[in-house]
Amino acid sequence: MSFNYATMSTHVKELVITTCVNWIPVIAGGVFIRNLAYRLLFKKMGNSVYIQNGAEFSGTNNIEVGSEAFIARGASIVIRTPNTRVVLGNKVALDKGVIINASSDNCSISIDENTYIGPYTCIGGPGPVKIGKHCLIAAHSGIVANNHIFSDPTELIRNQGVTHQGVVIEDNCWLGYGVKVLDGVTIGEGSVIGAGAVVTKDIPAYSVAVGIPAKVIRSRQHESQLTNFMEHKLEQIVS
């Protein structure tokens, strides 16, 4: 078996820098020094990034972090292959214990600006995952872009491979506590997914969906149109 010295060198560099960084106090000057150190690791890093002690990173040369991003203690970003990327937009926040796992070649996980990922949420490939702007993902959610193949009962499931179509969560969505989003799903812009739901099929834009499997129970767009209509009628009556 061949030995990849370049990969080993990268891992050693990550380990040395992250270990040293954890000793630097999180104060005004310390944050500046810590960010200088992280710039040696990440492919791209914006300004005013705040990374707490205890955050873990692997495959940092394929990680991009936007300005004013926040990564909490215990969060981790793991990249296992060289042709993989993780991109965090400006003002993205990863709360405590968030795990982003990009586990195969050509996997791409991107989280757009001003999106919040709640504590202990897991996001993983190997399919692509794209989360839009201004989203709220509550704690203990799971966004997984793969499915195990299990069609052959005579073969171990782990040996039958996986499918990976990818997951898309469009702008301004709110996923409640413990929501699970499965491979091949697109959640439309402005949608709300109730706590504990398991999303197995596409959700149209501006929908409210709940349950296992998640089903649309109403449209936010229609509610907005009705409210605007009633307000207009009330204005006519008053005037």
Backbone hydrogen bonds, N-H to C=O, Kabsch-Sander energy under -0.5 kcal/mol:
donor,donor_aa,acceptor,acceptor_aa,energy
4,N,2,S,-0.5
5,Y,3,F,-1.1
8,M,4,N,-1.9
9,S,5,Y,-2.6
10,T,6,A,-2.0
11,H,7,T,-2.3
12,V,8,M,-2.4
13,K,9,S,-2.3
14,E,10,T,-2.5
15,L,11,H,-2.5
16,V,12,V,-2.7
17,I,13,K,-2.5
18,T,14,E,-2.6
19,T,15,L,-2.0
20,C,16,V,-2.2
21,V,17,I,-2.7
22,N,18,T,-1.6
23,W,20,C,-1.4
24,I,21,V,-1.8
27,I,25,P,-1.8
31,V,27,I,-3.3
32,F,28,A,-1.3
33,I,29,G,-2.1
34,R,30,G,-2.8
35,N,31,V,-2.3
36,L,32,F,-1.8
37,A,33,I,-1.8
38,Y,34,R,-2.5
39,R,35,N,-1.8
40,L,36,L,-0.6
40,L,37,A,-1.2
41,L,38,Y,-1.4
42,F,38,Y,-2.6
43,K,60,T,-1.1
43,K,63,I,-1.6
44,K,63,I,-1.3
46,G,65,V,-2.2
50,Y,69,A,-2.6
51,I,49,V,-0.5
52,Q,50,Y,-0.5
52,Q,71,I,-2.6
55,A,52,Q,-1.3
56,E,75,A,-2.6
58,S,77,I,-2.1
62,N,59,G,-1.9
63,I,60,T,-1.9
64,E,86,V,-2.7
65,V,44,K,-2.5
66,G,88,L,-1.9
68,E,47,N,-2.9
69,A,66,G,-1.2
70,F,92,V,-2.8
71,I,50,Y,-2.4
72,A,94,L,-2.8
75,A,72,A,-1.8
76,S,98,V,-2.9
77,I,56,E,-2.1
78,V,100,I,-3.1
79,I,58,S,-1.4
79,I,77,I,-0.5
80,R,102,A,-1.8
84,T,81,T,-0.8
85,R,107,C,-2.1
86,V,62,N,-2.1
87,V,109,I,-2.5
88,L,64,E,-3.0
89,G,87,V,-0.5
89,G,111,I,-3.0
91,K,67,S,-2.5
92,V,89,G,-1.5
93,A,115,T,-2.4
94,L,70,F,-3.0
95,D,93,A,-0.6
95,D,117,I,-2.6
97,G,73,R,-0.8
98,V,95,D,-1.7
99,I,121,T,-2.6
100,I,76,S,-2.5
101,N,99,I,-0.5
101,N,123,I,-2.9
102,A,78,V,-2.9
102,A,100,I,-0.6
103,S,101,N,-0.9
106,N,83,N,-0.8
107,C,104,S,-1.5
109,I,85,R,-2.3
110,S,129,V,-2.5
111,I,87,V,-2.6
112,D,131,I,-2.7
114,N,90,N,-2.5
115,T,112,D,-0.8
116,Y,135,C,-2.6
117,I,93,A,-2.9
118,G,116,Y,-0.6
118,G,137,I,-3.0
120,Y,96,K,-1.9
121,T,118,G,-1.3
122,C,141,S,-2.2
123,I,99,I,-2.9
124,G,143,I,-2.5
125,G,101,N,-2.0
127,G,145,A,-2.0
129,V,108,S,-2.5
130,K,167,V,-2.4
131,I,110,S,-2.7
132,G,169,I,-2.8
134,H,113,E,-2.1
135,C,132,G,-0.6
136,L,173,C,-2.8
137,I,116,Y,-2.5
138,A,136,L,-0.6
138,A,175,L,-2.6
140,H,119,P,-2.7
141,S,138,A,-0.9
142,G,179,V,-2.5
143,I,122,C,-2.8
144,V,142,G,-0.5
144,V,181,V,-2.3
145,A,124,G,-2.6
145,A,143,I,-0.5
146,N,144,V,-0.9
147,N,163,T,-2.2
149,I,161,G,-2.5
155,E,152,D,-1.4
159,N,156,L,-1.4
160,Q,157,I,-1.8
163,T,147,N,-2.6
167,V,128,P,-2.4
168,V,185,V,-2.3
169,I,130,K,-3.1
170,E,168,V,-0.5
170,E,187,I,-2.6
172,N,133,K,-3.4
173,C,170,E,-0.5
174,W,191,S,-2.3
175,L,136,L,-3.0
176,G,174,W,-0.5
176,G,193,I,-2.8
178,G,139,A,-2.4
179,V,176,G,-1.5
180,K,197,A,-2.6
181,V,142,G,-3.2
182,L,180,K,-0.5
182,L,199,V,-2.4
184,G,166,G,-1.9
185,V,182,L,-1.0
187,I,168,V,-2.8
188,G,186,T,-0.6
188,G,203,I,-2.9
190,G,171,D,-2.5
191,S,188,G,-1.3
192,V,207,S,-2.9
193,I,174,W,-2.7
194,G,192,V,-0.5
194,G,209,A,-3.1
196,G,177,Y,-2.2
197,A,194,G,-1.8
198,V,211,G,-1.8
199,V,180,K,-3.4
199,V,197,A,-0.5
200,T,198,V,-0.7
203,I,186,T,-2.5
206,Y,189,E,-2.8
207,S,204,P,-0.8
208,V,218,R,-2.5
209,A,192,V,-2.6
209,A,207,S,-0.5
210,V,215,K,-2.1
214,A,198,V,-2.8
215,K,210,V,-2.7
217,I,208,V,-3.1
218,R,208,V,-1.2
220,R,206,Y,-3.0
221,Q,206,Y,-1.0
223,E,219,S,-1.4
224,S,220,R,-2.1
225,Q,221,Q,-2.2
226,L,222,H,-2.4
227,T,223,E,-2.4
228,N,224,S,-2.5
229,F,225,Q,-2.1
230,M,226,L,-2.5
231,E,227,T,-2.4
232,H,228,N,-2.1
233,K,229,F,-2.2
234,L,230,M,-2.4
235,E,231,E,-2.2
236,Q,232,H,-1.8
237,I,233,K,-2.1
238,V,234,L,-2.6
239,S,235,E,-2.3
